[in-house]
């Protein structure tokens, strides 16, 4: 069994190590995570089997270059089943691969995560912008789940829904799998409403406006585009997304708009780049969204929660108008 690189004095964290309050540093309005040594653990999927370890990581984990992975294998920072291997090693299904590195998480905006309601089996919080909901990509401790665990001892948490990293708003967590499943069934039955309040550039049209377009998310570029129609004889790219918009108010330069996604798609509310190949009147509905400030999600039968959310919505609109 090969030892992790770096010597005996280094403590390697794994996903099993929970975030702790002393892991964070608040400075100049930002929340930083102290750099730490971390062991990424993955198991070889069937579709990965038969590839060399360098090809596998180059194809599946594109955040680093091929040269980086070649060097990592040679230095023993990429190991298979606890053993160092050569760069041409061919992986087999179910093998454990460890990737050792000194981890530097990007900072997020500082500030407490407000707990709006904390019950036996559910907690509702106000998620700040810039903070991802759960561990993903470069983020592990600088997440809503990580911060709530480190600073409030809330664990385990099951996200009932998600908000994009740059979006702020209400977020509901179940505290056990059974309650999470109950919420999932309510969502599928249409008993949960999901709405956004957005500040947009320009004077948004009055009255309810409906956009029926296709949202195409480009994971490589990290952005979404909206395509109203394809070229003659071509189907639009992406998945169909129907959204209703209602202008709340305007100051002549910006507008506050209520957005109601009818079909849920990734980045649907913030997809604003119109790539239509034909000119259609609905193009006028697309304005650059500056800030998504509030998500409303509540079961129709939970009147107390709906009252709380409505009050929060009114406060947010007042802030935007300042």
C-alpha positions as CSV (number, residue, x, y, z in Angstrom):
1,X,0.0,0.0,0.0
2,X,1.5,3.3,-1.1
3,X,1.5,6.2,1.3
4,X,-0.2,9.5,0.4
5,X,2.3,12.0,-1.0
6,X,3.7,14.8,1.2
7,X,5.1,13.0,4.2
8,X,3.6,11.7,7.5
9,X,3.0,15.2,8.9
10,X,0.2,16.0,6.4
11,X,-3.4,15.3,7.4
12,X,-5.4,14.3,4.3
13,X,-9.1,15.1,4.5
14,X,-11.7,13.1,2.6
15,X,-15.5,13.7,2.0
16,X,-16.0,12.0,5.4
17,X,-14.4,15.0,7.2
18,X,-17.1,17.6,8.0
19,X,-16.5,21.3,7.7
20,X,-15.8,23.1,11.0
21,X,-16.2,26.7,12.0
22,X,-12.5,27.4,12.2
23,X,-12.1,26.4,8.6
24,X,-13.4,29.8,7.5
25,X,-11.8,33.3,7.4
26,X,-14.0,36.4,6.9
27,X,-12.0,39.2,5.4
28,X,-13.0,42.3,3.3
29,X,-16.6,41.2,2.8
30,X,-15.6,37.7,1.6
31,X,-15.7,34.2,3.2
32,X,-12.5,32.3,2.6
33,X,-11.7,28.6,3.4
34,X,-8.3,27.8,4.8
35,X,-6.4,25.7,2.2
36,X,-6.3,22.1,3.1
37,X,-5.0,18.7,1.8
38,X,-7.7,16.7,0.3
39,X,-8.2,13.2,-1.1
40,X,-10.7,13.1,-4.0
41,X,-12.1,9.6,-4.1
42,X,-13.9,8.1,-7.2
43,X,-14.7,4.6,-8.4
44,X,-14.3,3.5,-11.9
45,X,-17.6,3.4,-13.8
46,X,-18.2,0.8,-16.4
47,X,-17.9,3.3,-19.2
48,X,-14.5,4.4,-17.9
49,X,-13.1,0.9,-17.8
50,X,-10.4,0.2,-20.5
51,X,-9.0,3.7,-20.5
52,X,-5.6,4.7,-19.3
53,X,-5.7,6.6,-16.1
54,X,-4.4,9.8,-17.9
55,X,-7.0,9.5,-20.7
56,X,-9.7,9.0,-18.1
57,X,-8.9,12.1,-16.1
58,X,-8.3,14.2,-19.2
59,X,-11.6,13.2,-20.7
60,X,-13.8,13.3,-17.5
61,X,-12.2,16.0,-15.4
62,X,-11.5,18.9,-17.7
63,X,-10.6,21.4,-15.1
64,X,-6.9,20.5,-15.4
65,X,-4.6,19.8,-18.4
66,X,-3.4,16.5,-19.6
67,X,0.2,17.5,-18.6
68,X,-1.1,18.1,-15.1
69,X,-2.5,14.5,-14.9
70,X,0.7,13.0,-16.3
71,X,2.7,14.8,-13.7
72,X,0.2,13.8,-10.9
73,X,0.5,10.1,-11.8
74,X,4.3,10.3,-11.9
75,X,4.4,12.1,-8.5
76,X,2.0,9.6,-6.8
77,X,-0.8,12.1,-6.5
78,X,-3.1,9.8,-8.6
79,X,-3.3,6.3,-7.2
80,X,-5.4,3.3,-8.0
81,X,-6.5,1.1,-5.0
82,X,-3.9,2.7,-2.9
83,X,-1.0,1.9,-5.3
84,X,1.1,4.2,-7.5
85,X,0.8,3.3,-11.2
86,X,2.3,4.2,-14.5
87,X,0.8,6.8,-16.9
88,X,-0.3,4.0,-19.3
89,X,-2.1,2.0,-16.6
90,X,-5.5,0.8,-17.8
91,X,-8.3,1.1,-15.2
92,X,-10.8,-1.6,-14.4
93,X,-14.4,-1.3,-13.3
94,X,-15.1,-0.5,-9.6
95,X,-11.4,0.3,-8.8
96,X,-10.9,3.1,-6.3
97,X,-9.0,6.1,-7.6
98,X,-7.5,8.7,-5.2
99,X,-6.5,12.1,-6.3
100,X,-4.4,13.9,-3.7
101,X,-4.0,17.7,-3.9
102,X,-3.7,20.9,-1.8
103,X,-7.2,22.4,-2.2
104,X,-7.9,26.1,-2.5
105,X,-11.6,26.9,-2.6
106,X,-12.8,30.1,-4.3
107,X,-14.1,32.8,-1.9
108,X,-17.8,33.7,-1.6
109,X,-19.5,36.7,-0.3
110,X,-19.4,36.9,3.5
111,X,-22.5,37.1,5.7
112,X,-24.6,34.8,7.8
113,X,-27.0,32.4,6.2
114,X,-30.4,33.5,7.8
115,X,-32.4,30.6,9.1
116,X,-36.0,31.7,8.6
117,X,-37.8,28.6,10.0
118,X,-36.3,25.6,11.7
119,X,-38.7,22.7,12.5
120,X,-38.2,19.0,13.4
121,X,-37.9,17.7,9.9
122,X,-37.5,20.8,7.7
123,X,-35.4,24.0,7.7
124,X,-35.9,27.1,5.5
125,X,-33.0,29.5,4.9
126,X,-32.2,32.6,2.9
127,X,-29.4,31.7,0.6
128,X,-27.0,34.5,-0.2
129,X,-25.7,35.0,-3.8
130,X,-22.3,33.5,-4.8
131,X,-22.7,30.5,-2.5
132,X,-23.4,27.1,-4.1
133,X,-26.0,24.9,-2.4
134,X,-24.0,21.7,-2.1
135,X,-20.4,20.5,-2.8
136,X,-19.6,20.7,-6.5
137,X,-16.7,21.6,-8.7
138,X,-14.2,23.7,-6.8
139,X,-16.5,24.2,-3.8
140,X,-16.9,21.8,-0.8
141,X,-16.8,23.8,2.5
142,X,-17.9,27.2,0.9
143,X,-21.4,25.8,0.3
144,X,-24.7,26.3,2.0
145,X,-24.7,22.7,3.2
146,X,-21.1,23.1,4.5
147,X,-21.6,26.4,6.3
148,X,-24.9,25.3,7.9
149,X,-23.1,22.1,9.2
150,X,-20.0,24.0,10.4
151,X,-21.8,27.0,12.1
152,X,-25.2,25.6,13.1
153,X,-24.6,21.8,13.4
154,X,-27.3,21.1,10.9
155,X,-26.7,17.7,9.4
156,X,-27.8,15.7,7.4
157,X,-29.6,18.1,5.0
158,X,-31.5,17.0,1.9
159,X,-32.0,19.9,-0.6
160,X,-35.7,19.9,-1.7
161,X,-34.8,22.1,-4.7
162,X,-31.7,24.0,-5.9
163,X,-30.7,27.5,-6.7
164,X,-27.8,28.5,-9.0
165,X,-24.7,29.7,-7.2
166,X,-25.2,33.3,-8.3
167,X,-28.9,33.4,-7.2
168,X,-30.1,34.4,-3.8
169,X,-33.4,33.3,-2.3
170,X,-35.3,31.0,-0.1
171,X,-34.1,27.4,0.1
172,X,-35.8,24.5,1.8
173,X,-34.0,21.5,3.2
174,X,-35.5,18.3,4.6
175,X,-33.7,16.8,7.6
176,X,-34.4,13.2,6.6
177,X,-34.9,11.1,3.5
178,X,-38.6,10.5,4.2
179,X,-39.4,14.2,4.4
180,X,-37.4,14.9,1.2
181,X,-39.4,12.2,-0.6
182,X,-42.6,13.9,0.6
183,X,-41.5,17.2,-0.9
184,X,-40.5,15.4,-4.1
185,X,-44.0,14.0,-4.5
186,X,-45.5,17.4,-3.8
187,X,-43.3,18.9,-6.5
188,X,-44.3,16.2,-9.0
189,X,-48.0,16.7,-8.1
190,X,-47.7,20.5,-8.8
191,X,-48.4,21.5,-5.2
192,X,-45.3,23.6,-4.9
193,X,-44.9,27.0,-6.6
194,X,-41.6,28.4,-7.7
195,X,-41.3,32.0,-8.6
196,X,-38.4,34.5,-9.1
197,X,-38.2,38.3,-8.7
198,X,-35.7,39.8,-11.1
199,X,-34.2,43.2,-11.7
200,X,-33.8,43.7,-15.5
201,X,-32.5,46.4,-17.8
202,X,-35.1,48.4,-19.7
203,X,-38.8,49.0,-19.4
204,X,-40.4,45.5,-19.4
205,X,-43.7,45.2,-21.3
206,X,-46.8,45.6,-19.1
207,X,-49.2,42.7,-18.6
208,X,-48.4,39.1,-18.4
209,X,-45.9,38.0,-21.1
210,X,-45.2,34.4,-22.0
211,X,-42.0,33.0,-23.5
212,X,-42.0,29.5,-25.0
213,X,-38.4,28.8,-26.0
214,X,-35.7,26.2,-25.8
215,X,-33.0,26.6,-23.2
216,X,-29.6,25.1,-24.1
217,X,-27.0,24.9,-21.3
218,X,-23.4,24.7,-22.4
219,X,-21.5,23.1,-19.6
220,X,-18.1,23.8,-21.1
221,X,-18.8,27.6,-21.3
222,X,-20.9,27.6,-18.2
223,X,-23.8,29.6,-19.7
224,X,-27.2,29.1,-21.2
225,X,-28.8,30.4,-24.4
226,X,-32.4,30.8,-25.4
227,X,-33.4,29.8,-28.9
228,X,-36.9,30.9,-30.0
229,X,-36.8,29.1,-33.3
230,X,-34.4,27.2,-35.5
231,X,-33.5,27.7,-39.1
232,X,-36.0,26.5,-41.8
233,X,-36.5,22.8,-41.4
234,X,-34.4,22.6,-38.2
235,X,-35.6,21.9,-34.7
236,X,-34.4,24.4,-32.0
237,X,-31.5,23.2,-29.8
238,X,-32.0,22.5,-26.1
239,X,-35.0,21.7,-24.0
240,X,-38.4,23.4,-24.2
241,X,-39.0,25.9,-21.4
242,X,-42.2,27.9,-20.8
243,X,-41.9,30.9,-18.6
244,X,-44.5,33.6,-17.7
245,X,-43.4,37.1,-16.8
246,X,-45.3,39.9,-15.0
247,X,-43.9,43.4,-14.6
248,X,-44.2,44.6,-11.0
249,X,-42.8,48.1,-11.5
250,X,-40.3,50.2,-13.4
251,X,-38.4,53.4,-13.0
252,X,-37.9,54.0,-16.7
253,X,-34.4,52.5,-16.7
254,X,-34.9,49.2,-14.9
255,X,-37.8,46.9,-14.2
256,X,-38.8,44.6,-11.4
257,X,-40.3,41.4,-12.9
258,X,-42.0,38.4,-11.5
259,X,-40.9,35.3,-13.3
260,X,-42.9,32.0,-13.1
261,X,-41.2,29.0,-14.7
262,X,-43.8,26.5,-15.9
263,X,-41.3,23.9,-17.0
264,X,-38.2,23.6,-14.8
265,X,-34.9,23.8,-16.7
266,X,-31.4,24.5,-15.5
267,X,-30.7,28.3,-15.6
268,X,-34.2,28.8,-17.1
269,X,-34.8,32.1,-15.2
270,X,-31.5,33.5,-16.0
271,X,-31.1,32.4,-19.7
272,X,-31.2,35.7,-21.6
273,X,-29.0,35.4,-24.6
274,X,-31.3,35.2,-27.6
275,X,-29.7,33.1,-30.4
276,X,-32.8,32.9,-32.6
277,X,-32.1,32.6,-36.3
278,X,-35.3,34.2,-37.3
279,X,-36.7,37.5,-36.1
280,X,-39.9,37.2,-34.1
281,X,-41.8,39.7,-31.9
282,X,-41.2,37.7,-28.7
283,X,-37.5,38.8,-28.9
284,X,-38.5,42.0,-27.1
285,X,-39.2,40.1,-24.0
286,X,-35.6,39.2,-23.4
287,X,-33.7,41.7,-21.2
288,X,-30.4,41.1,-19.5
289,X,-31.0,40.0,-15.9
290,X,-28.8,41.9,-13.5
291,X,-29.7,40.1,-10.3
292,X,-32.0,37.3,-9.4
293,X,-32.9,38.3,-5.8
294,X,-35.6,35.9,-4.5
295,X,-37.0,32.5,-5.0
296,X,-40.4,31.7,-3.7
297,X,-41.2,28.1,-3.2
298,X,-44.1,27.0,-0.8
299,X,-46.7,24.4,-0.6
300,X,-50.2,25.8,-1.2
301,X,-51.5,24.2,1.9
302,X,-48.7,25.8,4.1
303,X,-50.3,29.2,4.7
304,X,-47.8,30.2,7.4
305,X,-44.9,29.6,5.1
306,X,-46.6,31.4,2.3
307,X,-47.1,34.5,4.5
308,X,-43.5,34.5,5.5
309,X,-42.4,34.3,1.9
310,X,-44.7,37.0,0.7
311,X,-43.4,39.3,3.4
312,X,-39.8,38.6,2.3
313,X,-40.8,39.2,-1.4
314,X,-42.2,42.6,-0.5
315,X,-39.1,43.6,1.4
316,X,-36.9,42.5,-1.5
317,X,-38.8,44.6,-4.0
318,X,-38.4,47.7,-1.7
319,X,-34.7,47.1,-1.6
320,X,-34.5,46.9,-5.4
321,X,-36.4,50.1,-5.9
322,X,-33.9,52.1,-3.8
